[in-house]
């Protein structure tokens, strides 16, 4: 049985858990064997052969069994359309991990599960350590840390890296740092483009081995991943409309009583900082920083909480926005988790984490002045649009 067929089954089972509509078993079977039958998904019966019916029902049962071991509490978060897409992606990613786990356990038979797990983890670490390819996950939509462009040409004379499985290229601060590390390790850099809300799950499923994506090292994330020391230090700020009465604000306390609608990017540490906006009204948060800036530009939100380099990058093409770095005595409190930007690996892959850290140490990538200089270069190199 193909894994793609199984994931197809899981996808439609989860989708219809949301919509609360019955999904014909015949349709599920047909989808797994004939994609063009998508056109007929409302038809109850398609006259499938007994063999296909047996295979399809087996497939559905296996999908059910995997969903039982997948944290489906996520399904109860929010049934609104805006949340449905993100949640299904998370469940699908976790289902992939479950598929791999079940396959590994099946191969181990009735042997000691703990011992088998440790052996698998050790084998994975050894495999990663010996690889000649550094597989990195990043959003490729978070300038100036990372972005997508159509060619490999970069204004600074460097070359962008082709995105794995695509005909586009990735560049930005994260790519520049990843290239330095790959060169030091004698490895070839391979960039995987992934949406932010599933970036950790993609790494856990084995699609790539580390995340270099402007990720802050938070206490919550440290429970799931291993982190290097920071490869960049950033400051947080707010972004408002340049022609609004908020443009003259110099500190957060000056927002008190204004009932401003606040926003930021989903799944980031900035979400926890929104409560520090006095009398702020929580609006919608967005999947990408580009959507965050668009919300402020269109008046859907009044204030965006973000980091300085990302805001500086956005202002190059959004002249109607203004970045405000609050005075030190009237700024965000306890926001260190979103100022230390680190590289993440799988939680148990400390050997690979240490290997990356050693490469960073060997090239001296711990000097903030050098980091700031490279970030300035990245901002200057980003495409105009």
ABEGO torsion letter per residue (X at the ends): XBAAAAAAAAAAAAAAAAAGBBBBAAAAAAAAABAAAAAAAABABAGBBAAAAAAAAAAAAAAAAAAAABBAAAAAABABAAAAAAAAAAAAAAAAAAAAAAAAAAAAEABBAAAAAAAAAAAAAAAAAABABBBBBBAGABOAABBBBABABBAAGBBBBBBBGBABBBBEAAAAAAAAAAAAAGBBBBBBBBBAAAAAAAAAAGABABBBAGBBBBAAAAAABBBBBBABBBBBBBBBBAABAAAABABAAAABGAGBBBBBBBGBAAAAAAAABBGBBBBBBBABAAAAAAAAAAGABABBBBBAAAAAAAAAABAABBBBBBBAAABBBGAAAAABBBBBBBAABAAAAAAAAAAAAAAGBABAAAAAAAAAAAAAABBAX
